[in-house]
Amino acid sequence: MAAELSVTAKGQITLKRSVLEHLGVRPGQKVEVDLLPNGRVELRPANTSRDISAVFGVLKREGQRALTLEEMQKAIIAGARGK
């Protein structure tokens, strides 16, 4: 994927929607830029660890049912007891 961007008189660029979608970045979110050798840059979404919704579903495993809160509590207790 390649996109050509224009630089304004203030030295700013606006990223095209296709670039933002590729990065998974929405309005109001931030991006990080690394300056690389030979005038190249790397652009990526900024760390969004403060957004709790980023962890939703992270433990979901295909083919496994979700545990109830009671089942989770029993597993925690059993683990604490070394079982």
mmCIF file of the N, C-alpha and C atoms, coordinates in Angstrom:
data_MODEL
# 
_entry.id   MODEL 
# 
loop_
_atom_site.group_PDB 
_atom_site.id 
_atom_site.type_symbol 
_atom_site.label_atom_id 
_atom_site.label_alt_id 
_atom_site.label_comp_id 
_atom_site.label_asym_id 
_atom_site.label_entity_id 
_atom_site.label_seq_id 
_atom_site.pdbx_PDB_ins_code 
_atom_site.Cartn_x 
_atom_site.Cartn_y 
_atom_site.Cartn_z 
_atom_site.occupancy 
_atom_site.B_iso_or_equiv 
_atom_site.pdbx_formal_charge 
_atom_site.auth_seq_id 
_atom_site.auth_comp_id 
_atom_site.auth_asym_id 
_atom_site.auth_atom_id 
_atom_site.pdbx_PDB_model_num 
ATOM 1   N N  . MET A 1 1  ? 0.849   -1.172  0.000  1.00 0.00 ? 1  MET A N  1 
ATOM 2   C CA . MET A 1 1  ? 0.000   0.000   0.000  1.00 0.00 ? 1  MET A CA 1 
ATOM 3   C C  . MET A 1 1  ? 0.896   1.237   0.000  1.00 0.00 ? 1  MET A C  1 
ATOM 4   N N  . ALA A 1 2  ? 0.599   2.159   -0.838 1.00 0.00 ? 2  ALA A N  1 
ATOM 5   C CA . ALA A 1 2  ? 1.337   3.419   -0.879 1.00 0.00 ? 2  ALA A CA 1 
ATOM 6   C C  . ALA A 1 2  ? 0.330   4.565   -0.925 1.00 0.00 ? 2  ALA A C  1 
ATOM 7   N N  . ALA A 1 3  ? 0.666   5.650   -0.289 1.00 0.00 ? 3  ALA A N  1 
ATOM 8   C CA . ALA A 1 3  ? -0.193  6.830   -0.297 1.00 0.00 ? 3  ALA A CA 1 
ATOM 9   C C  . ALA A 1 3  ? 0.689   8.060   -0.411 1.00 0.00 ? 3  ALA A C  1 
ATOM 10  N N  . GLU A 1 4  ? 0.296   8.967   -1.263 1.00 0.00 ? 4  GLU A N  1 
ATOM 11  C CA . GLU A 1 4  ? 1.040   10.220  -1.410 1.00 0.00 ? 4  GLU A CA 1 
ATOM 12  C C  . GLU A 1 4  ? 0.323   11.287  -0.604 1.00 0.00 ? 4  GLU A C  1 
ATOM 13  N N  . LEU A 1 5  ? 1.085   11.994  0.237  1.00 0.00 ? 5  LEU A N  1 
ATOM 14  C CA . LEU A 1 5  ? 0.526   13.018  1.111  1.00 0.00 ? 5  LEU A CA 1 
ATOM 15  C C  . LEU A 1 5  ? 1.149   14.363  0.790  1.00 0.00 ? 5  LEU A C  1 
ATOM 16  N N  . SER A 1 6  ? 0.399   15.426  0.997  1.00 0.00 ? 6  SER A N  1 
ATOM 17  C CA . SER A 1 6  ? 0.902   16.780  0.747  1.00 0.00 ? 6  SER A CA 1 
ATOM 18  C C  . SER A 1 6  ? 1.326   17.426  2.053  1.00 0.00 ? 6  SER A C  1 
ATOM 19  N N  . VAL A 1 7  ? 2.357   18.255  1.978  1.00 0.00 ? 7  VAL A N  1 
ATOM 20  C CA . VAL A 1 7  ? 2.843   18.999  3.138  1.00 0.00 ? 7  VAL A CA 1 
ATOM 21  C C  . VAL A 1 7  ? 2.295   20.411  3.049  1.00 0.00 ? 7  VAL A C  1 
ATOM 22  N N  . THR A 1 8  ? 1.711   20.902  4.154  1.00 0.00 ? 8  THR A N  1 
ATOM 23  C CA . THR A 1 8  ? 1.167   22.256  4.169  1.00 0.00 ? 8  THR A CA 1 
ATOM 24  C C  . THR A 1 8  ? 2.283   23.277  4.379  1.00 0.00 ? 8  THR A C  1 
ATOM 25  N N  . ALA A 1 9  ? 1.940   24.551  4.277  1.00 0.00 ? 9  ALA A N  1 
ATOM 26  C CA . ALA A 1 9  ? 2.904   25.627  4.506  1.00 0.00 ? 9  ALA A CA 1 
ATOM 27  C C  . ALA A 1 9  ? 3.431   25.601  5.946  1.00 0.00 ? 9  ALA A C  1 
ATOM 28  N N  . LYS A 1 10 ? 2.651   25.027  6.876  1.00 0.00 ? 10 LYS A N  1 
ATOM 29  C CA . LYS A 1 10 ? 3.067   24.907  8.268  1.00 0.00 ? 10 LYS A CA 1 
ATOM 30  C C  . LYS A 1 10 ? 3.911   23.662  8.514  1.00 0.00 ? 10 LYS A C  1 
ATOM 31  N N  . GLY A 1 11 ? 4.159   22.881  7.459  1.00 0.00 ? 11 GLY A N  1 
ATOM 32  C CA . GLY A 1 11 ? 4.968   21.677  7.605  1.00 0.00 ? 11 GLY A CA 1 
ATOM 33  C C  . GLY A 1 11 ? 4.186   20.490  8.146  1.00 0.00 ? 11 GLY A C  1 
ATOM 34  N N  . GLN A 1 12 ? 2.880   20.509  7.997  1.00 0.00 ? 12 GLN A N  1 
ATOM 35  C CA . GLN A 1 12 ? 2.040   19.443  8.501  1.00 0.00 ? 12 GLN A CA 1 
ATOM 36  C C  . GLN A 1 12 ? 1.532   18.578  7.359  1.00 0.00 ? 12 GLN A C  1 
ATOM 37  N N  . ILE A 1 13 ? 1.180   17.331  7.691  1.00 0.00 ? 13 ILE A N  1 
ATOM 38  C CA . ILE A 1 13 ? 0.543   16.456  6.711  1.00 0.00 ? 13 ILE A CA 1 
ATOM 39  C C  . ILE A 1 13 ? -0.749  15.918  7.324  1.00 0.00 ? 13 ILE A C  1 
ATOM 40  N N  . THR A 1 14 ? -1.674  15.573  6.472  1.00 0.00 ? 14 THR A N  1 
ATOM 41  C CA . THR A 1 14 ? -2.908  14.924  6.903  1.00 0.00 ? 14 THR A CA 1 
ATOM 42  C C  . THR A 1 14 ? -2.874  13.521  6.339  1.00 0.00 ? 14 THR A C  1 
ATOM 43  N N  . LEU A 1 15 ? -3.075  12.542  7.216  1.00 0.00 ? 15 LEU A N  1 
ATOM 44  C CA . LEU A 1 15 ? -3.064  11.152  6.766  1.00 0.00 ? 15 LEU A CA 1 
ATOM 45  C C  . LEU A 1 15 ? -4.407  10.812  6.126  1.00 0.00 ? 15 LEU A C  1 
ATOM 46  N N  . LYS A 1 16 ? -4.357  10.132  5.026  1.00 0.00 ? 16 LYS A N  1 
ATOM 47  C CA . LYS A 1 16 ? -5.571  9.720   4.329  1.00 0.00 ? 16 LYS A CA 1 
ATOM 48  C C  . LYS A 1 16 ? -6.300  8.665   5.151  1.00 0.00 ? 16 LYS A C  1 
ATOM 49  N N  . ARG A 1 17 ? -7.601  8.606   4.952  1.00 0.00 ? 17 ARG A N  1 
ATOM 50  C CA . ARG A 1 17 ? -8.446  7.657   5.681  1.00 0.00 ? 17 ARG A CA 1 
ATOM 51  C C  . ARG A 1 17 ? -7.929  6.228   5.535  1.00 0.00 ? 17 ARG A C  1 
ATOM 52  N N  . SER A 1 18 ? -7.479  5.857   4.336  1.00 0.00 ? 18 SER A N  1 
ATOM 53  C CA . SER A 1 18 ? -6.996  4.490   4.113  1.00 0.00 ? 18 SER A CA 1 
ATOM 54  C C  . SER A 1 18 ? -5.775  4.182   4.982  1.00 0.00 ? 18 SER A C  1 
ATOM 55  N N  . VAL A 1 19 ? -4.927  5.182   5.209  1.00 0.00 ? 19 VAL A N  1 
ATOM 56  C CA . VAL A 1 19 ? -3.744  4.995   6.064  1.00 0.00 ? 19 VAL A CA 1 
ATOM 57  C C  . VAL A 1 19 ? -4.181  4.828   7.514  1.00 0.00 ? 19 VAL A C  1 
ATOM 58  N N  . LEU A 1 20 ? -5.102  5.660   7.966  1.00 0.00 ? 20 LEU A N  1 
ATOM 59  C CA . LEU A 1 20 ? -5.600  5.569   9.337  1.00 0.00 ? 20 LEU A CA 1 
ATOM 60  C C  . LEU A 1 20 ? -6.291  4.231   9.578  1.00 0.00 ? 20 LEU A C  1 
ATOM 61  N N  . GLU A 1 21 ? -7.079  3.786   8.614  1.00 0.00 ? 21 GLU A N  1 
ATOM 62  C CA . GLU A 1 21 ? -7.746  2.490   8.751  1.00 0.00 ? 21 GLU A CA 1 
ATOM 63  C C  . GLU A 1 21 ? -6.724  1.363   8.797  1.00 0.00 ? 21 GLU A C  1 
ATOM 64  N N  . HIS A 1 22 ? -5.677  1.462   7.983  1.00 0.00 ? 22 HIS A N  1 
ATOM 65  C CA . HIS A 1 22 ? -4.627  0.449   7.986  1.00 0.00 ? 22 HIS A CA 1 
ATOM 66  C C  . HIS A 1 22 ? -3.950  0.360   9.356  1.00 0.00 ? 22 HIS A C  1 
ATOM 67  N N  . LEU A 1 23 ? -3.760  1.513   9.993  1.00 0.00 ? 23 LEU A N  1 
ATOM 68  C CA . LEU A 1 23 ? -3.139  1.569   11.315 1.00 0.00 ? 23 LEU A CA 1 
ATOM 69  C C  . LEU A 1 23 ? -4.117  1.199   12.429 1.00 0.00 ? 23 LEU A C  1 
ATOM 70  N N  . GLY A 1 24 ? -5.409  1.239   12.129 1.00 0.00 ? 24 GLY A N  1 
ATOM 71  C CA . GLY A 1 24 ? -6.408  0.999   13.167 1.00 0.00 ? 24 GLY A CA 1 
ATOM 72  C C  . GLY A 1 24 ? -6.555  2.176   14.100 1.00 0.00 ? 24 GLY A C  1 
ATOM 73  N N  . VAL A 1 25 ? -6.310  3.375   13.589 1.00 0.00 ? 25 VAL A N  1 
ATOM 74  C CA . VAL A 1 25 ? -6.349  4.594   14.393 1.00 0.00 ? 25 VAL A CA 1 
ATOM 75  C C  . VAL A 1 25 ? -7.638  5.350   14.094 1.00 0.00 ? 25 VAL A C  1 
ATOM 76  N N  . ARG A 1 26 ? -8.297  5.811   15.165 1.00 0.00 ? 26 ARG A N  1 
ATOM 77  C CA . ARG A 1 26 ? -9.531  6.580   15.030 1.00 0.00 ? 26 ARG A CA 1 
ATOM 78  C C  . ARG A 1 26 ? -9.273  8.038   15.412 1.00 0.00 ? 26 ARG A C  1 
ATOM 79  N N  . PRO A 1 27 ? -10.174 8.937   15.033 1.00 0.00 ? 27 PRO A N  1 
ATOM 80  C CA . PRO A 1 27 ? -10.001 10.347  15.403 1.00 0.00 ? 27 PRO A CA 1 
ATOM 81  C C  . PRO A 1 27 ? -9.802  10.502  16.901 1.00 0.00 ? 27 PRO A C  1 
ATOM 82  N N  . GLY A 1 28 ? -8.858  11.338  17.279 1.00 0.00 ? 28 GLY A N  1 
ATOM 83  C CA . GLY A 1 28 ? -8.546  11.588  18.683 1.00 0.00 ? 28 GLY A CA 1 
ATOM 84  C C  . GLY A 1 28 ? -7.446  10.702  19.233 1.00 0.00 ? 28 GLY A C  1 
ATOM 85  N N  . GLN A 1 29 ? -7.145  9.604   18.547 1.00 0.00 ? 29 GLN A N  1 
ATOM 86  C CA . GLN A 1 29 ? -6.061  8.744   19.005 1.00 0.00 ? 29 GLN A CA 1 
ATOM 87  C C  . GLN A 1 29 ? -4.731  9.288   18.511 1.00 0.00 ? 29 GLN A C  1 
ATOM 88  N N  . LYS A 1 30 ? -3.653  8.788   19.082 1.00 0.00 ? 30 LYS A N  1 
ATOM 89  C CA . LYS A 1 30 ? -2.317  9.269   18.738 1.00 0.00 ? 30 LYS A CA 1 
ATOM 90  C C  . LYS A 1 30 ? -1.539  8.205   17.978 1.00 0.00 ? 30 LYS A C  1 
ATOM 91  N N  . VAL A 1 31 ? -0.535  8.661   17.246 1.00 0.00 ? 31 VAL A N  1 
ATOM 92  C CA . VAL A 1 31 ? 0.379   7.765   16.553 1.00 0.00 ? 31 VAL A CA 1 
ATOM 93  C C  . VAL A 1 31 ? 1.797   8.095   16.986 1.00 0.00 ? 31 VAL A C  1 
ATOM 94  N N  . GLU A 1 32 ? 2.683   7.106   16.915 1.00 0.00 ? 32 GLU A N  1 
ATOM 95  C CA . GLU A 1 32 ? 4.097   7.307   17.222 1.00 0.00 ? 32 GLU A CA 1 
ATOM 96  C C  . GLU A 1 32 ? 4.884   7.250   15.920 1.00 0.00 ? 32 GLU A C  1 
ATOM 97  N N  . VAL A 1 33 ? 5.930   8.042   15.852 1.00 0.00 ? 33 VAL A N  1 
ATOM 98  C CA . VAL A 1 33 ? 6.771   8.093   14.666 1.00 0.00 ? 33 VAL A CA 1 
ATOM 99  C C  . VAL A 1 33 ? 8.213   7.829   15.074 1.00 0.00 ? 33 VAL A C  1 
ATOM 100 N N  . ASP A 1 34 ? 8.840   6.867   14.424 1.00 0.00 ? 34 ASP A N  1 
ATOM 101 C CA . ASP A 1 34 ? 10.267  6.615   14.612 1.00 0.00 ? 34 ASP A CA 1 
ATOM 102 C C  . ASP A 1 34 ? 11.008  7.130   13.393 1.00 0.00 ? 34 ASP A C  1 
ATOM 103 N N  . LEU A 1 35 ? 12.058  7.905   13.619 1.00 0.00 ? 35 LEU A N  1 
ATOM 104 C CA . LEU A 1 35 ? 12.893  8.401   12.531 1.00 0.00 ? 35 LEU A CA 1 
ATOM 105 C C  . LEU A 1 35 ? 13.969  7.363   12.241 1.00 0.00 ? 35 LEU A C  1 
ATOM 106 N N  . LEU A 1 36 ? 13.990  6.871   11.019 1.00 0.00 ? 36 LEU A N  1 
ATOM 107 C CA . LEU A 1 36 ? 14.901  5.814   10.609 1.00 0.00 ? 36 LEU A CA 1 
ATOM 108 C C  . LEU A 1 36 ? 15.977  6.382   9.689  1.00 0.00 ? 36 LEU A C  1 
ATOM 109 N N  . PRO A 1 37 ? 17.028  5.622   9.443  1.00 0.00 ? 37 PRO A N  1 
ATOM 110 C CA . PRO A 1 37 ? 18.085  6.082   8.528  1.00 0.00 ? 37 PRO A CA 1 
ATOM 111 C C  . PRO A 1 37 ? 17.535  6.344   7.122  1.00 0.00 ? 37 PRO A C  1 
ATOM 112 N N  . ASN A 1 38 ? 18.279  7.112   6.368  1.00 0.00 ? 38 ASN A N  1 
ATOM 113 C CA . ASN A 1 38 ? 17.965  7.404   4.964  1.00 0.00 ? 38 ASN A CA 1 
ATOM 114 C C  . ASN A 1 38 ? 16.647  8.147   4.778  1.00 0.00 ? 38 ASN A C  1 
ATOM 115 N N  . GLY A 1 39 ? 16.256  8.969   5.751  1.00 0.00 ? 39 GLY A N  1 
ATOM 116 C CA . GLY A 1 39 ? 15.063  9.798   5.606  1.00 0.00 ? 39 GLY A CA 1 
ATOM 117 C C  . GLY A 1 39 ? 13.751  9.043   5.695  1.00 0.00 ? 39 GLY A C  1 
ATOM 118 N N  . ARG A 1 40 ? 13.777  7.834   6.214  1.00 0.00 ? 40 ARG A N  1 
ATOM 119 C CA . ARG A 1 40 ? 12.553  7.039   6.327  1.00 0.00 ? 40 ARG A CA 1 
ATOM 120 C C  . ARG A 1 40 ? 11.954  7.201   7.721  1.00 0.00 ? 40 ARG A C  1 
ATOM 121 N N  . VAL A 1 41 ? 10.660  6.963   7.823  1.00 0.00 ? 41 VAL A N  1 
ATOM 122 C CA . VAL A 1 41 ? 9.973   6.999   9.107  1.00 0.00 ? 41 VAL A CA 1 
ATOM 123 C C  . VAL A 1 41 ? 9.108   5.753   9.253  1.00 0.00 ? 41 VAL A C  1 
ATOM 124 N N  . GLU A 1 42 ? 8.859   5.384   10.504 1.00 0.00 ? 42 GLU A N  1 
ATOM 125 C CA . GLU A 1 42 ? 7.922   4.297   10.792 1.00 0.00 ? 42 GLU A CA 1 
ATOM 126 C C  . GLU A 1 42 ? 6.805   4.886   11.633 1.00 0.00 ? 42 GLU A C  1 
ATOM 127 N N  . LEU A 1 43 ? 5.587   4.642   11.205 1.00 0.00 ? 43 LEU A N  1 
ATOM 128 C CA . LEU A 1 43 ? 4.407   5.190   11.852 1.00 0.00 ? 43 LEU A CA 1 
ATOM 129 C C  . LEU A 1 43 ? 3.590   4.038   12.411 1.00 0.00 ? 43 LEU A C  1 
ATOM 130 N N  . ARG A 1 44 ? 3.157   4.147   13.679 1.00 0.00 ? 44 ARG A N  1 
ATOM 131 C CA . ARG A 1 44 ? 2.355   3.092   14.293 1.00 0.00 ? 44 ARG A CA 1 
ATOM 132 C C  . ARG A 1 44 ? 1.436   3.711   15.339 1.00 0.00 ? 44 ARG A C  1 
ATOM 133 N N  . PRO A 1 45 ? 0.366   2.989   15.681 1.00 0.00 ? 45 PRO A N  1 
ATOM 134 C CA . PRO A 1 45 ? -0.520  3.507   16.729 1.00 0.00 ? 45 PRO A CA 1 
ATOM 135 C C  . PRO A 1 45 ? 0.254   3.672   18.034 1.00 0.00 ? 45 PRO A C  1 
ATOM 136 N N  . ALA A 1 46 ? -0.031  4.744   18.767 1.00 0.00 ? 46 ALA A N  1 
ATOM 137 C CA . ALA A 1 46 ? 0.617   4.962   20.061 1.00 0.00 ? 46 ALA A CA 1 
ATOM 138 C C  . ALA A 1 46 ? 0.116   3.925   21.046 1.00 0.00 ? 46 ALA A C  1 
ATOM 139 N N  . ASN A 1 47 ? 0.885   3.697   22.085 1.00 0.00 ? 47 ASN A N  1 
ATOM 140 C CA . ASN A 1 47 ? 0.505   2.755   23.127 1.00 0.00 ? 47 ASN A CA 1 
ATOM 141 C C  . ASN A 1 47 ? -0.831  3.184   23.717 1.00 0.00 ? 47 ASN A C  1 
ATOM 142 N N  . THR A 1 48 ? -1.798  2.278   23.657 1.00 0.00 ? 48 THR A N  1 
ATOM 143 C CA . THR A 1 48 ? -3.132  2.599   24.173 1.00 0.00 ? 48 THR A CA 1 
ATOM 144 C C  . THR A 1 48 ? -3.433  1.815   25.432 1.00 0.00 ? 48 THR A C  1 
ATOM 145 N N  . SER A 1 49 ? -2.394  1.547   26.226 1.00 0.00 ? 49 SER A N  1 
ATOM 146 C CA . SER A 1 49 ? -2.586  0.714   27.412 1.00 0.00 ? 49 SER A CA 1 
ATOM 147 C C  . SER A 1 49 ? -3.542  1.343   28.421 1.00 0.00 ? 49 SER A C  1 
ATOM 148 N N  . ARG A 1 50 ? -3.791  2.631   28.323 1.00 0.00 ? 50 ARG A N  1 
ATOM 149 C CA . ARG A 1 50 ? -4.716  3.280   29.253 1.00 0.00 ? 50 ARG A CA 1 
ATOM 150 C C  . ARG A 1 50 ? -6.178  3.000   28.904 1.00 0.00 ? 50 ARG A C  1 
ATOM 151 N N  . ASP A 1 51 ? -6.416  2.459   27.714 1.00 0.00 ? 51 ASP A N  1 
ATOM 152 C CA . ASP A 1 51 ? -7.776  2.170   27.277 1.00 0.00 ? 51 ASP A CA 1 
ATOM 153 C C  . ASP A 1 51 ? -8.128  0.742   27.693 1.00 0.00 ? 51 ASP A C  1 
ATOM 154 N N  . ILE A 1 52 ? -8.951  0.599   28.718 1.00 0.00 ? 52 ILE A N  1 
ATOM 155 C CA . ILE A 1 52 ? -9.279  -0.715  29.271 1.00 0.00 ? 52 ILE A CA 1 
ATOM 156 C C  . ILE A 1 52 ? -9.944  -1.608  28.241 1.00 0.00 ? 52 ILE A C  1 
ATOM 157 N N  . SER A 1 53 ? -10.640 -1.037  27.270 1.00 0.00 ? 53 SER A N  1 
ATOM 158 C CA . SER A 1 53 ? -11.320 -1.868  26.275 1.00 0.00 ? 53 SER A CA 1 
ATOM 159 C C  . SER A 1 53 ? -10.336 -2.653  25.412 1.00 0.00 ? 53 SER A C  1 
ATOM 160 N N  . ALA A 1 54 ? -9.069  -2.285  25.439 1.00 0.00 ? 54 ALA A N  1 
ATOM 161 C CA . ALA A 1 54 ? -8.067  -2.998  24.654 1.00 0.00 ? 54 ALA A CA 1 
ATOM 162 C C  . ALA A 1 54 ? -7.846  -4.416  25.171 1.00 0.00 ? 54 ALA A C  1 
ATOM 163 N N  . VAL A 1 55 ? -8.202  -4.693  26.417 1.00 0.00 ? 55 VAL A N  1 
ATOM 164 C CA . VAL A 1 55 ? -7.981  -6.022  26.974 1.00 0.00 ? 55 VAL A CA 1 
ATOM 165 C C  . VAL A 1 55 ? -9.200  -6.930  26.869 1.00 0.00 ? 55 VAL A C  1 
ATOM 166 N N  . PHE A 1 56 ? -10.336 -6.394  26.461 1.00 0.00 ? 56 PHE A N  1 
ATOM 167 C CA . PHE A 1 56 ? -11.537 -7.223  26.347 1.00 0.00 ? 56 PHE A CA 1 
ATOM 168 C C  . PHE A 1 56 ? -11.306 -8.329  25.332 1.00 0.00 ? 56 PHE A C  1 
ATOM 169 N N  . GLY A 1 57 ? -11.584 -9.552  25.737 1.00 0.00 ? 57 GLY A N  1 
ATOM 170 C CA . GLY A 1 57 ? -11.468 -10.692 24.842 1.00 0.00 ? 57 GLY A CA 1 
ATOM 171 C C  . GLY A 1 57 ? -10.070 -11.245 24.672 1.00 0.00 ? 57 GLY A C  1 
ATOM 172 N N  . VAL A 1 58 ? -9.083  -10.700 25.359 1.00 0.00 ? 58 VAL A N  1 
ATOM 173 C CA . VAL A 1 58 ? -7.702  -11.124 25.161 1.00 0.00 ? 58 VAL A CA 1 
ATOM 174 C C  . VAL A 1 58 ? -7.482  -12.577 25.587 1.00 0.00 ? 58 VAL A C  1 
ATOM 175 N N  . LEU A 1 59 ? -8.264  -13.076 26.526 1.00 0.00 ? 59 LEU A N  1 
ATOM 176 C CA . LEU A 1 59 ? -8.106  -14.455 26.988 1.00 0.00 ? 59 LEU A CA 1 
ATOM 177 C C  . LEU A 1 59 ? -9.042  -15.440 26.292 1.00 0.00 ? 59 LEU A C  1 
ATOM 178 N N  . LYS A 1 60 ? -9.863  -14.951 25.391 1.00 0.00 ? 60 LYS A N  1 
ATOM 179 C CA . LYS A 1 60 ? -10.819 -15.809 24.694 1.00 0.00 ? 60 LYS A CA 1 
ATOM 180 C C  . LYS A 1 60 ? -10.077 -16.826 23.832 1.00 0.00 ? 60 LYS A C  1 
ATOM 181 N N  . ARG A 1 61 ? -10.485 -18.074 23.960 1.00 0.00 ? 61 ARG A N  1 
ATOM 182 C CA . ARG A 1 61 ? -9.886  -19.161 23.183 1.00 0.00 ? 61 ARG A CA 1 
ATOM 183 C C  . ARG A 1 61 ? -10.974 -19.834 22.371 1.00 0.00 ? 61 ARG A C  1 
ATOM 184 N N  . GLU A 1 62 ? -10.709 -20.022 21.103 1.00 0.00 ? 62 GLU A N  1 
ATOM 185 C CA . GLU A 1 62 ? -11.660 -20.667 20.206 1.00 0.00 ? 62 GLU A CA 1 
ATOM 186 C C  . GLU A 1 62 ? -12.015 -22.054 20.734 1.00 0.00 ? 62 GLU A C  1 
ATOM 187 N N  . GLY A 1 63 ? -13.302 -22.363 20.812 1.00 0.00 ? 63 GLY A N  1 
ATOM 188 C CA . GLY A 1 63 ? -13.748 -23.673 21.252 1.00 0.00 ? 63 GLY A CA 1 
ATOM 189 C C  . GLY A 1 63 ? -13.915 -23.818 22.755 1.00 0.00 ? 63 GLY A C  1 
ATOM 190 N N  . GLN A 1 64 ? -13.539 -22.819 23.529 1.00 0.00 ? 64 GLN A N  1 
ATOM 191 C CA . GLN A 1 64 ? -13.710 -22.884 24.986 1.00 0.00 ? 64 GLN A CA 1 
ATOM 192 C C  . GLN A 1 64 ? -14.841 -21.965 25.397 1.00 0.00 ? 64 GLN A C  1 
ATOM 193 N N  . ARG A 1 65 ? -15.670 -22.447 26.318 1.00 0.00 ? 65 ARG A N  1 
ATOM 194 C CA . ARG A 1 65 ? -16.751 -21.595 26.795 1.00 0.00 ? 65 ARG A CA 1 
ATOM 195 C C  . ARG A 1 65 ? -16.207 -20.637 27.856 1.00 0.00 ? 65 ARG A C  1 
ATOM 196 N N  . ALA A 1 66 ? -16.903 -19.553 28.053 1.00 0.00 ? 66 ALA A N  1 
ATOM 197 C CA . ALA A 1 66 ? -16.515 -18.583 29.076 1.00 0.00 ? 66 ALA A CA 1 
ATOM 198 C C  . ALA A 1 66 ? -16.824 -19.146 30.456 1.00 0.00 ? 66 ALA A C  1 
ATOM 199 N N  . LEU A 1 67 ? -15.975 -18.861 31.430 1.00 0.00 ? 67 LEU A N  1 
ATOM 200 C CA . LEU A 1 67 ? -16.203 -19.291 32.807 1.00 0.00 ? 67 LEU A CA 1 
ATOM 201 C C  . LEU A 1 67 ? -17.118 -18.308 33.520 1.00 0.00 ? 67 LEU A C  1 
ATOM 202 N N  . THR A 1 68 ? -17.873 -18.831 34.463 1.00 0.00 ? 68 THR A N  1 
ATOM 203 C CA . THR A 1 68 ? -18.675 -17.951 35.305 1.00 0.00 ? 68 THR A CA 1 
ATOM 204 C C  . THR A 1 68 ? -17.763 -17.335 36.366 1.00 0.00 ? 68 THR A C  1 
ATOM 205 N N  . LEU A 1 69 ? -18.243 -16.308 37.028 1.00 0.00 ? 69 LEU A N  1 
ATOM 206 C CA . LEU A 1 69 ? -17.463 -15.691 38.102 1.00 0.00 ? 69 LEU A CA 1 
ATOM 207 C C  . LEU A 1 69 ? -17.206 -16.701 39.224 1.00 0.00 ? 69 LEU A C  1 
ATOM 208 N N  . GLU A 1 70 ? -18.186 -17.545 39.507 1.00 0.00 ? 70 GLU A N  1 
ATOM 209 C CA . GLU A 1 70 ? -18.022 -18.554 40.551 1.00 0.00 ? 70 GLU A CA 1 
ATOM 210 C C  . GLU A 1 70 ? -16.926 -19.549 40.167 1.00 0.00 ? 70 GLU A C  1 
ATOM 211 N N  . GLU A 1 71 ? -16.896 -19.971 38.910 1.00 0.00 ? 71 GLU A N  1 
ATOM 212 C CA . GLU A 1 71 ? -15.866 -20.901 38.452 1.00 0.00 ? 71 GLU A CA 1 
ATOM 213 C C  . GLU A 1 71 ? -14.482 -20.265 38.526 1.00 0.00 ? 71 GLU A C  1 
ATOM 214 N N  . MET A 1 72 ? -14.410 -18.991 38.174 1.00 0.00 ? 72 MET A N  1 
ATOM 215 C CA . MET A 1 72 ? -13.130 -18.281 38.266 1.00 0.00 ? 72 MET A CA 1 
ATOM 216 C C  . MET A 1 72 ? -12.662 -18.218 39.715 1.00 0.00 ? 72 MET A C  1 
ATOM 217 N N  . GLN A 1 73 ? -13.586 -17.896 40.641 1.00 0.00 ? 73 GLN A N  1 
ATOM 218 C CA . GLN A 1 73 ? -13.231 -17.787 42.058 1.00 0.00 ? 73 GLN A CA 1 
ATOM 219 C C  . GLN A 1 73 ? -12.732 -19.129 42.587 1.00 0.00 ? 73 GLN A C  1 
ATOM 220 N N  . LYS A 1 74 ? -13.404 -20.228 42.207 1.00 0.00 ? 74 LYS A N  1 
ATOM 221 C CA . LYS A 1 74 ? -12.975 -21.564 42.638 1.00 0.00 ? 74 LYS A CA 1 
ATOM 222 C C  . LYS A 1 74 ? -11.573 -21.881 42.108 1.00 0.00 ? 74 LYS A C  1 
ATOM 223 N N  . ALA A 1 75 ? -11.299 -21.508 40.867 1.00 0.00 ? 75 ALA A N  1 
ATOM 224 C CA . ALA A 1 75 ? -9.980  -21.756 40.279 1.00 0.00 ? 75 ALA A CA 1 
ATOM 225 C C  . ALA A 1 75 ? -8.904  -20.939 40.991 1.00 0.00 ? 75 ALA A C  1 
ATOM 226 N N  . ILE A 1 76 ? -9.225  -19.722 41.363 1.00 0.00 ? 76 ILE A N  1 
ATOM 227 C CA . ILE A 1 76 ? -8.273  -18.866 42.087 1.00 0.00 ? 76 ILE A CA 1 
ATOM 228 C C  . ILE A 1 76 ? -7.955  -19.474 43.450 1.00 0.00 ? 76 ILE A C  1 
ATOM 229 N N  . ILE A 1 77 ? -8.982  -19.903 44.143 1.00 0.00 ? 77 ILE A N  1 
ATOM 230 C CA . ILE A 1 77 ? -8.797  -20.503 45.473 1.00 0.00 ? 77 ILE A CA 1 
ATOM 231 C C  . ILE A 1 77 ? -7.979  -21.791 45.350 1.00 0.00 ? 77 ILE A C  1 
ATOM 232 N N  . ALA A 1 78 ? -8.321  -22.627 44.373 1.00 0.00 ? 78 ALA A N  1 
ATOM 233 C CA . ALA A 1 78 ? -7.585  -23.886 44.175 1.00 0.00 ? 78 ALA A CA 1 
ATOM 234 C C  . ALA A 1 78 ? -6.123  -23.602 43.850 1.00 0.00 ? 78 ALA A C  1 
ATOM 235 N N  . GLY A 1 79 ? -5.860  -22.601 43.042 1.00 0.00 ? 79 GLY A N  1 
ATOM 236 C CA . GLY A 1 79 ? -4.486  -22.244 42.710 1.00 0.00 ? 79 GLY A CA 1 
ATOM 237 C C  . GLY A 1 79 ? -3.722  -21.738 43.910 1.00 0.00 ? 79 GLY A C  1 
ATOM 238 N N  . ALA A 1 80 ? -4.403  -20.963 44.765 1.00 0.00 ? 80 ALA A N  1 
ATOM 239 C CA . ALA A 1 80 ? -3.760  -20.450 45.971 1.00 0.00 ? 80 ALA A CA 1 
ATOM 240 C C  . ALA A 1 80 ? -3.426  -21.568 46.942 1.00 0.00 ? 80 ALA A C  1 
ATOM 241 N N  . ARG A 1 81 ? -4.226  -22.632 46.895 1.00 0.00 ? 81 ARG A N  1 
ATOM 242 C CA . ARG A 1 81 ? -3.984  -23.780 47.767 1.00 0.00 ? 81 ARG A CA 1 
ATOM 243 C C  . ARG A 1 81 ? -3.002  -24.779 47.145 1.00 0.00 ? 81 ARG A C  1 
ATOM 244 N N  . GLY A 1 82 ? -2.562  -24.494 45.930 1.00 0.00 ? 82 GLY A N  1 
ATOM 245 C CA . GLY A 1 82 ? -1.594  -25.367 45.273 1.00 0.00 ? 82 GLY A CA 1 
ATOM 246 C C  . GLY A 1 82 ? -2.199  -26.588 44.638 1.00 0.00 ? 82 GLY A C  1 
ATOM 247 N N  . LYS A 1 83 ? -3.475  -26.552 44.348 1.00 0.00 ? 83 LYS A N  1 
ATOM 248 C CA . LYS A 1 83 ? -4.161  -27.711 43.743 1.00 0.00 ? 83 LYS A CA 1 
ATOM 249 C C  . LYS A 1 83 ? -4.176  -27.611 42.241 1.00 0.00 ? 83 LYS A C  1 
# 
